[in-house]
Amino acid sequence: MIRINLLPVEDAQRAAGRRQELAVGTLVIAIAALGLVAAHLWQGVRITSARRELRRMAAEIAAIEGPYSDVLRIEAQKQELREKLRVIAQLEAKKVGPVRILADLSTATPDKLWLTEFADTNGTLKLTGLGVDEQTVADFLRRLGTLPFFQSVDLDETSQVDQEGAKLKKFVIRGQIDYGVPATGVAKAAGDKPLAGVAK
């Protein structure tokens, strides 16, 4: 059987061109769709990898948090212990301090001087006493200035009094007491001796 192409040549060329354009368009769409699928798959792989890394990091953080919280707790306990030791040291100083102060005070008191009052109000010192003359009071004040427990000692007032027919110098000395300083050799040596020169 013989076929005769009755279509004009130009129509045949146009039909062939349309088929070629359709094939090229289909190929472009297929490539674009394939690219989108590949991008989607690559993004999925990256998300999965990121999630795996996130889980690994969360596990590492959880493993670190346990020892870190233990370290924080131990540091807090150490700080609390330091504070307790500081308070204990202060209490020990305030317990032993007055004995040492009185021992130093007894040793520093001249023979012709008598203390009639010793007052310690929150670290503020007030000493009242009687001396035979101004030189004895000045000597006592100088000795007090060399003792580590007594700070900023100064003669506040003096007056002459008549005590059983004798003229004596009454004095008032004020200053500061610091219980935190170490005991002197005078206080250690006189620690167990009775206090001299303190009137009762």
C-alpha positions in Angstrom: 0.0 0.0 0.0 1.3 3.4 -0.9 1.0 6.4 1.4 1.0 9.8 0.0 1.9 12.7 2.2 -0.7 15.3 1.4 0.5 17.9 4.0 2.4 20.7 2.7 6.0 20.9 3.5 5.7 24.0 5.7 2.9 22.4 7.8 5.1 19.3 8.3 8.0 21.5 9.4 5.7 23.4 11.9 4.3 20.1 13.3 7.9 18.8 13.7 8.9 22.0 15.5 5.9 21.8 17.9 6.8 18.3 18.7 10.4 19.3 19.3 9.4 22.2 21.6 7.0 20.0 23.5 9.8 17.4 24.0 12.2 20.2 25.2 9.6 21.7 27.5 8.9 18.3 28.9 12.6 17.6 29.4 13.0 21.0 31.2 10.1 20.4 33.5 11.4 16.9 34.3 14.9 18.2 35.1 13.3 21.0 37.3 11.2 18.4 39.1 14.2 16.2 39.5 16.2 19.1 40.9 13.4 20.0 43.4 13.3 16.3 44.5 17.1 16.2 44.9 17.1 19.5 46.9 14.3 18.2 49.1 16.2 15.0 49.7 19.4 16.8 50.5 17.6 19.2 52.9 16.1 16.1 54.6 19.5 14.6 55.0 20.9 17.8 56.5 17.9 18.1 58.9 18.4 14.5 60.0 22.1 15.1 60.5 21.4 18.4 62.4 18.9 16.6 64.7 21.4 13.8 65.3 24.1 16.4 66.2 21.6 18.2 68.4 20.8 15.0 70.3 24.5 14.3 70.7 25.1 17.8 72.1 22.1 17.5 74.4 23.5 14.2 75.8 26.9 15.8 76.3 25.3 18.8 78.1 23.3 16.4 80.3 26.5 14.5 81.1 28.3 17.7 82.0 25.4 19.2 84.0 25.6 16.5 86.7 29.3 17.0 87.6 28.9 20.8 87.2 26.0 21.0 89.6 28.0 18.9 92.0 30.9 21.4 91.7 28.6 24.3 92.3 27.1 22.5 95.4 30.6 21.8 96.7 31.7 25.4 96.2 28.6 26.6 98.0 29.3 24.2 100.9 33.0 25.5 101.0 31.8 29.1 101.1 29.3 28.2 103.9 32.1 26.4 105.8 34.5 29.4 105.4 31.8 31.7 106.8 31.2 29.4 109.7 35.0 29.2 110.4 35.2 33.0 110.3 32.3 33.3 112.8 33.9 30.7 115.0 37.3 32.6 114.9 35.5 35.8 115.8 33.8 34.1 118.7 37.0 32.5 119.9 38.8 35.9 119.7 36.0 37.5 121.7 36.1 34.7 124.3 39.9 34.7 124.8 40.4 38.4 123.9 39.2 39.9 127.2 41.5 37.7 129.3 44.5 38.7 127.1 43.5 42.4 127.3 43.2 42.3 131.0 46.6 40.6 131.3 48.3 43.2 129.1 46.4 46.0 131.0 47.6 44.6 134.4 51.2 44.4 133.2 51.1 48.0 131.7 49.6 49.5 134.9 52.3 51.4 137.0 52.7 50.7 140.7 51.2 54.0 141.8 48.1 53.9 139.6 44.8 52.2 140.2 42.0 51.5 137.7 38.5 52.0 139.1 36.5 51.3 135.9 37.0 49.3 132.7 34.2 49.5 130.1 34.1 47.9 126.6 31.1 48.9 124.6 31.1 47.4 121.1 34.9 47.8 120.9 34.9 51.3 122.4 37.2 51.5 125.5 36.7 53.6 128.6 39.2 53.4 131.4 38.8 55.4 134.7 41.4 55.4 137.4 43.5 57.3 139.9 47.2 58.1 139.8 49.6 59.7 142.2 50.6 62.4 139.7 50.4 63.4 136.1 53.7 61.7 135.2 52.3 58.3 136.3 49.1 58.8 134.2 51.2 59.8 131.2 53.4 56.8 131.6 50.4 54.5 131.7 49.0 56.2 128.6 52.3 55.6 126.8 52.3 51.9 127.8 48.8 51.5 126.6 49.8 52.9 123.2 52.3 50.1 122.7 49.8 47.3 123.3 48.3 45.7 120.2 44.8 45.3 121.5 44.4 49.0 122.3 44.1 51.5 119.4 43.7 55.3 119.3 44.0 55.6 123.1 43.8 59.2 124.3 43.5 61.0 127.6 39.9 62.3 127.7 39.9 64.2 131.0 41.9 64.6 134.2 41.0 66.2 137.6 42.5 66.4 141.0 40.6 64.6 143.8 41.1 64.2 147.5 41.2 60.6 148.5 41.5 60.0 152.3 43.7 63.1 152.7 45.9 62.4 149.7 45.7 64.5 146.5 45.4 62.1 143.5 44.9 62.6 139.8 41.6 61.1 138.5 41.7 60.3 134.8 39.5 59.0 132.0 41.1 57.3 128.9 39.1 56.5 125.8 40.1 54.4 122.8 39.3 51.4 120.7 39.8 47.6 121.4 40.6 45.1 118.6 40.1 41.5 119.7 41.4 40.2 116.4 45.1 40.9 116.9 47.4 38.1 118.3 48.3 38.1 121.9 51.6 39.7 123.0 54.3 38.0 125.0 53.1 40.1 127.9 49.6 38.7 127.7 50.8 35.1 127.3 53.2 35.4 130.3 50.6 37.1 132.5 47.7 34.9 131.4 47.5 32.9 134.6 48.6 35.6 137.0 46.2 37.6 139.1 45.5 41.1 137.8 47.4 43.9 139.6 46.5 47.5 139.9 42.7 47.0 139.2 40.5 48.3 142.0 37.6 46.1 142.9 
